[in-house]
C-alpha cells in the first residue's frame, strides 16, 4: 500500500451548487454562483460543478427548481462571462439525461461531465460516458452507494469500466457510512482492477468522517477530491472545500478567497437552510441507510425526537 505524505497530485472538484442544491432546490442567485466561481478560481480550485445536466423532460420537472438543476448552455454563458482557470463540471444521472442536450465540448461551457450510476447500471453509464468522451469532454463514472454493493457486482462493474475510455472512476460514500479503513480498502480494490484509470472520491459527513475519508483517499494517490464550501450538501453535507484548501500540500491553493465567500454568502444561507452533522443523519450513517429517512424526520414535527427515530430505524417491525 503506497501512502503519499504529499497531496500535490490532488485536484478539488467543488460541488457546492450541484450537491448543495439538494438542500435548497438549487435556489442560488446568479450573483451567488458568480461570486463562488470567482472565489474558487482565486483559491486555485480546479473544478466547479455548476449543476446537473439532466433533462427536465425525463426527470419530470416540477418547475420550482433553480436553473442549476437542468443546466442550459446559453444561460451559463450569461452567468460565467469569462472562463478562467477553474473548469466547469456537470453531473448527469443514468436514465435522466437526453444526449441531444449535450453539445460538443467545443461549443459548451462545460469541461467535465460526470455520470452517476448504481453498479447495476454500469453498462449504461459507460455508454453515456463514452458518448461524452467522443464529444470531447473529460469524463468520470461515479458508482454510488458502494457500501451496499455486493462484491461480485462491483468486480463486474469495475472490469467493464477498465475497458472503457472513461478518464476517472469515483468511490462514492453515498450514505456517509464509511470510515478511513473502509476507504483504504476500496481504493486498493479499485486500483487492482482499474489499472489505467485515475480515481476520485465523494464523501458525506454523517459520521463526521468526510474529511478524514477524503484525506485517506488522497494519501493513497486518489486524484479528484469532491468538496463543497462550508460543507453544503445533501443532509449531513460533504467534505468542506476550505478544509482541503488548508490541508492539501499544493502550493497554488489559497484559503482566503473562499473564506470571503463563506463570510459574504454562506453564513446567511446556513441560517436559512439546514445541512451538516445532525443526529438523524448520524443514525442513518451508522446503519448504512439512505439519508432520505433522516431528511424526512427533520422535516416533521418530531425533528428532535432522536430516540424515537432510532427506535423506528432499528426496530421497524414493532415501531408504532
C-alpha positions in Angstrom: 0.0 0.0 0.0 1.6 3.2 -1.2 1.0 6.2 1.1 1.7 9.7 -0.2 2.5 12.2 2.6 2.3 14.9 -0.1 -1.0 15.6 -1.7 0.1 17.8 -4.5 -1.2 15.3 -7.1 -4.8 16.2 -5.9 -7.4 18.3 -7.6 -10.5 19.7 -5.9 -14.0 19.4 -7.5 -16.2 21.9 -5.7 -19.8 20.6 -5.7 -21.5 23.5 -3.7 -24.0 24.3 -6.4 -24.8 20.7 -7.5 -24.8 18.8 -4.2 -25.7 21.9 -2.1 -28.7 22.4 -4.5 -30.2 19.3 -3.0 -30.6 21.4 0.2 -32.3 24.5 -1.2 -33.8 23.2 -4.5 -31.0 24.8 -6.4 -32.2 28.3 -5.4 -28.9 30.1 -5.8 -28.8 33.6 -7.3 -26.7 34.4 -10.3 -24.6 36.6 -8.0 -24.0 33.7 -5.6 -22.8 31.5 -8.4 -20.6 34.2 -10.0 -19.0 35.0 -6.6 -18.4 31.3 -5.9 -16.7 30.9 -9.3 -14.5 33.9 -8.7 -13.6 32.8 -5.2 -12.8 29.2 -6.3 -10.7 30.4 -9.2 -8.8 32.8 -6.9 -8.3 29.9 -4.4 -6.8 27.7 -7.1 -9.7 25.1 -7.1 -9.5 23.1 -10.4 -13.2 22.3 -11.0 -16.6 23.9 -10.1 -19.6 21.6 -10.5 -22.2 24.2 -11.5 -25.2 21.8 -11.5 -26.9 18.9 -13.2 -27.2 18.4 -16.9 -30.2 16.1 -16.6 -33.3 16.6 -18.7 -36.4 18.3 -17.2 -38.5 16.1 -19.6 -37.0 12.8 -18.4 -37.0 13.8 -14.7 -40.5 15.4 -14.7 -39.5 18.8 -13.5 -41.9 20.4 -11.0 -41.0 23.9 -12.4 -39.9 25.1 -9.0 -36.2 24.2 -9.3 -33.4 26.7 -9.7 -31.7 26.8 -13.2 -28.7 24.8 -11.8 -30.9 21.7 -11.8 -31.3 21.5 -15.6 -28.3 23.4 -17.0 -28.7 25.3 -20.2 -25.5 26.2 -22.1 -26.9 29.6 -23.3 -27.8 30.5 -19.8 -24.4 29.5 -18.5 -22.7 31.9 -21.0 -24.6 34.8 -19.3 -23.5 33.7 -15.9 -19.8 32.9 -16.4 -18.9 35.7 -18.8 -15.2 34.9 -18.6 -13.9 31.3 -18.2 -10.7 31.4 -16.1 -8.5 28.6 -14.8 -11.3 26.8 -12.9 -13.0 24.4 -15.2 -16.8 23.8 -15.2 -18.4 20.4 -14.4 -21.9 19.0 -14.5 -23.3 15.7 -13.3 -25.8 13.5 -15.1 -27.8 10.5 -13.8 -28.2 7.3 -15.9 -31.6 7.4 -17.5 -32.2 11.1 -16.7 -30.2 12.8 -19.4 -31.1 13.5 -23.0 -28.0 13.0 -25.2 -29.3 15.8 -27.5 -28.9 18.3 -24.7 -25.2 17.8 -24.5 -23.2 19.9 -27.1 -19.8 19.2 -28.3 -17.3 20.4 -25.7 -16.0 23.0 -28.2 -19.5 24.5 -28.2 -20.2 24.2 -24.5 -19.2 26.0 -21.3 -18.6 22.6 -19.6 -15.3 20.8 -19.5 -16.1 17.7 -17.4 -19.2 15.6 -17.4 -19.7 13.1 -14.6 -22.0 10.1 -14.9 -23.6 9.0 -11.6 -24.7 5.4 -11.6 -25.6 2.4 -9.4 -23.4 -0.6 -10.0 -26.2 -2.5 -11.7 -26.4 0.2 -14.4 -22.7 0.4 -15.1 -23.1 -0.7 -18.8 -25.5 2.2 -19.4 -23.1 4.6 -17.6 -20.2 3.5 -19.8 -22.3 4.0 -22.9 -23.2 7.6 -21.8 -19.6 8.4 -20.7 -18.2 7.1 -23.9 -20.6 9.4 -25.9 -19.4 12.4 -23.8 -15.8 11.3 -24.3 -16.4 11.3 -28.1 -17.8 14.8 -27.8 -14.5 16.0 -26.3 -15.3 16.1 -22.5 -13.3 14.8 -19.6 -15.4 12.1 -18.1 -16.0 10.2 -14.9 -18.2 7.4 -13.7 -19.3 7.8 -10.1 -20.5 4.5 -8.6 -23.0 5.4 -5.9 -23.9 3.6 -2.6 -20.8 1.5 -2.6 -21.3 0.4 1.0 -24.3 -1.6 -0.1 -22.9 -3.2 -3.4 -22.2 -6.9 -3.4 -18.6 -7.7 -4.1 -19.2 -9.7 -7.2 -21.4 -7.0 -8.7 -18.7 -4.4 -8.0 -16.0 -6.6 -9.5 -18.0 -6.9 -12.7 -18.7 -3.2 -12.9 -15.0 -2.3 -12.4 -13.9 -4.8 -15.1 -16.3 -3.2 -17.6 -15.1 0.3 -16.8 -11.5 -0.7 -17.1 -12.1 -1.5 -20.8 -13.8 1.9 -21.5 -12.4 5.3 -22.4 -13.7 6.8 -19.1 -11.0 9.0 -17.5 -11.8 8.9 -13.8 -13.7 6.4 -11.6 -15.2 7.7 -8.3 -15.5 6.0 -5.0 -18.8 7.4 -3.6 -19.8 7.2 0.1 -23.5 8.0 -0.6 -24.7 7.1 2.9 -21.8 8.6 4.8 -21.3 5.2 6.5 -17.6 4.5 5.6 -14.5 5.1 7.8 -10.9 5.6 6.7 -10.2 1.8 6.9 -13.1 1.2 4.5 -11.8 3.9 2.2 -8.3 2.4 2.1 -9.8 -1.0 1.3 -11.9 0.4 -1.6 -9.0 2.5 -3.0 -6.8 -0.6 -3.1 -9.6 -2.7 -4.6 -10.2 -0.1 -7.3 -6.5 0.2 -8.0 -6.1 -3.5 -8.6 -8.8 -3.6 -11.2 -8.6 -0.2 -12.8 -5.0 -0.4 -14.0 -5.1 2.7 -16.3 -7.8 4.9 -14.6 -7.5 7.8 -12.3 -9.6 7.8 -9.2 -11.9 10.2 -7.4 -13.7 10.3 -4.1 -17.0 11.8 -2.9 -17.9 11.7 0.8 -20.7 12.6 3.1 -20.4 13.7 6.7 -22.9 11.6 8.6 -20.3 10.2 10.9 -18.1 13.3 10.8 -15.6 11.4 8.8 -16.0 13.0 5.3 -12.7 15.0 5.6 -10.8 12.1 7.2 -12.0 9.7 4.5 -11.1 12.2 1.7 -7.6 12.6 3.2 -7.1 8.8 3.5 -8.0 8.5 -0.2 -5.7 11.4 -1.2 -2.8 9.9 0.7 -3.3 6.7 -1.4 -3.0 8.7 -4.6 -6.6 9.4 -5.4 -6.6 12.5 -7.6 -10.1 14.1 -7.8 -11.5 15.1 -4.4 -15.1 16.3 -4.1 -15.9 19.0 -1.6 -18.3 21.9 -1.0 -17.9 25.3 0.5 -18.9 25.3 4.2 -19.7 21.6 3.7 -23.0 22.4 2.0 -24.6 19.2 0.6 -27.5 16.9 1.0 -28.3 16.1 4.6 -25.0 15.7 6.5 -23.2 17.6 3.8 -19.7 17.0 2.2 -16.1 17.5 2.9 -15.6 21.3 3.3 -13.7 22.9 0.4 -12.0 25.2 2.8 -10.5 22.3 4.8 -8.9 20.8 1.7 -7.5 24.2 0.7 -6.0 24.5 4.1 -4.7 20.9 4.4 -3.5 19.8 0.9 0.1 20.5 0.0 -0.5 22.1 -3.4 1.4 25.4 -3.2 -1.0 27.2 -5.5 -4.0 26.8 -3.2 -5.2 29.8 -1.2 -7.7 29.7 1.6 -8.5 33.3 1.9 -10.8 33.8 -1.1 -13.1 31.0 -0.1 -13.3 32.4 3.5 -14.6 35.6 1.8 -17.3 33.6 0.1 -18.4 32.0 3.4 -18.4 35.4 5.0 -20.5 37.0 2.3 -23.0 34.3 1.4 -22.7 31.0 3.4 -23.3 32.3 6.9 -26.7 33.8 5.9 -27.6 30.8 3.8 -26.9 28.4 6.7 -29.3 30.4 8.9 -32.0 29.7 6.3 -31.2 26.2 5.2 -30.2 23.1 7.2 -27.2 20.8 6.4 -24.3 19.3 8.2 -23.9 16.8 11.0 -27.2 16.0 12.8 -28.2 13.1 14.9 -30.8 11.6 12.5 -28.1 11.7 9.8 -25.6 10.0 12.1 -28.2 7.3 12.8 -28.7 6.5 9.1 -25.0 6.6 8.5 -24.3 4.2 11.4 -27.0 1.9 10.0 -25.8 2.2 6.4 -29.2 3.6 5.3 -30.1 6.1 2.6 -30.4 9.6 4.2 -33.9 10.2 2.9 -35.5 8.8 6.1 -33.4 11.2 8.3 -34.3 14.1 6.0 -38.0 13.3 6.2 -37.7 13.1 10.0 -36.1 16.5 10.2 -38.9 17.9 8.1 -41.5 16.6 10.5 -42.8 17.9 13.9 -40.7 15.1 15.5 -37.5 16.5 14.2 -35.7 16.5 17.5 -37.0 13.2 18.9 -33.8 11.3 18.2 -34.6 8.2 20.4 -37.9 7.7 18.6 -36.2 8.0 15.2 -33.5 5.5 16.4 -36.2 3.0 17.5 -38.0 3.4 14.2 -34.9 2.7 12.2 -33.7 -0.2 14.3 -37.0 -1.9 15.2 -39.4 -1.0 12.4 -41.4 -4.2 13.0 -42.5 -3.0 16.4 -42.4 0.7 15.9 -45.9 2.4 16.2 
